Every structure is written in C-alpha cells, then in structure tokens.
C-alpha cells in the first residue's frame, strides 16, 4: 500500500512524497513505515506508542479516528494512507478578540 508523507516529514523519507509498505491493517502499515524510516517514529508516535494527537491519518480519504476498527482496519495493496499533521497558529492571548 502507499503512504503519502507530508512535506515537513519528507526529510525522514529521503524526500519521498510517498512510501510503499506491505501490511494487513493500518497499524501494521504505520509500523512498517517507521521501521523503514526510523526518524519518523518520534514525529508520529508518543512515548506510549499511540499516534500523537496532532497527527491525522486518512485511509482512502476516511479519517482513521472515525473508522469503527481505527488502526486495526484491514488494508489492501490498493489502499492509500495519508498523513496530515494538524496546523495551529494565531494569537497567543485574548487581546485579538
């Protein structure tokens, strides 16, 4: 299956926009990704092994958080995962309201 890597994380994938992995479910695909590109691990996963809260993963345009089986959702070679880090910003205080 193909995993699309966002621009800020491509430094860890030799600038590859996408990476091919073999897996039977989403968790296995993400594990294969960080096995092949270890620098991604701390960017994607917290110390407890869970995806960081600001990392959004989509399976074929479906948000992983809303899939019934979450990261245990089965995948095929034709499926695609897309990693999208949340973007935050704005004013740090209430003076802008």
C-alpha positions in Angstrom: 0.0 0.0 0.0 1.0 3.6 -0.5 1.5 6.1 2.4 1.6 9.7 1.5 4.1 11.7 3.5 3.6 15.4 4.2 6.3 17.9 3.2 7.6 18.6 6.7 8.3 14.9 7.3 9.9 14.1 4.0 13.3 14.9 5.5 13.0 11.5 7.1 12.0 9.6 3.9 14.8 10.9 1.6 12.4 13.5 0.3 9.9 10.8 -1.0 6.3 12.1 -1.3 5.0 8.6 -0.7 6.3 5.2 0.6 5.2 1.7 -0.3 4.7 -0.7 2.5 3.2 -4.2 3.0 0.7 -4.5 5.7 -2.6 -6.1 6.6 -4.0 -3.2 8.7 -3.4 0.5 9.3 -1.3 -0.1 12.5 0.9 -2.5 10.5 1.3 0.0 7.7 2.4 2.7 10.1 4.7 0.3 11.9 6.3 -0.7 8.5 6.7 3.0 7.7 8.7 3.8 10.9 10.7 0.6 10.5 11.8 1.7 7.1 12.2 5.3 8.2 13.0 5.4 11.9 13.3 9.1 12.1 9.5 9.3 11.7 8.8 7.4 14.9 9.1 10.4 17.3 7.3 12.6 14.9 4.3 10.3 14.6 4.1 8.4 17.9 4.1 9.5 21.6 6.2 7.6 24.2 3.2 5.4 25.0 3.1 4.1 21.4 -0.1 5.9 20.4 -0.3 8.3 17.5 0.4 11.9 18.6 -2.8 13.9 18.9 -1.8 16.4 16.2 -1.2 13.6 13.6 -4.2 12.9 11.4 -4.3 9.7 9.3 -6.7 9.1 6.5 -7.4 5.8 4.9 -8.6 6.4 1.3 -10.0 9.8 2.4 -11.6 8.5 5.6 -10.4 9.9 8.9 -8.9 7.0 10.9 -10.4 8.3 14.1 -13.9 7.7 12.8 -13.4 4.2 11.4 -15.0 1.5 13.5 -11.8 -0.5 13.9 -9.5 2.5 14.0 -5.9 1.4 13.4 -7.0 -2.3 13.2 -8.9 -1.6 10.0 -7.8 -4.0 7.3 -6.0 -2.7 4.2 -5.0 -4.0 0.8 -2.3 -3.1 -1.6 -4.7 -0.8 -3.4 -5.4 1.3 -0.3 -3.7 4.6 0.5 -2.9 6.2 3.8 -2.3 10.0 4.0 -0.6 11.6 7.0 -1.6 15.1 7.7 -0.2 17.0 10.7 -2.6 19.5 12.3 -1.8 23.1 11.7 -2.1 25.5 14.6 -1.4 29.2 14.9 -2.9 32.5 15.7 -2.7 34.8 18.6 -1.4 33.6 22.0 -3.7 35.9 24.0 -7.2 37.2 24.1 -6.2 40.7 23.1 -7.0 40.0 19.4 -10.7 39.1 20.0 
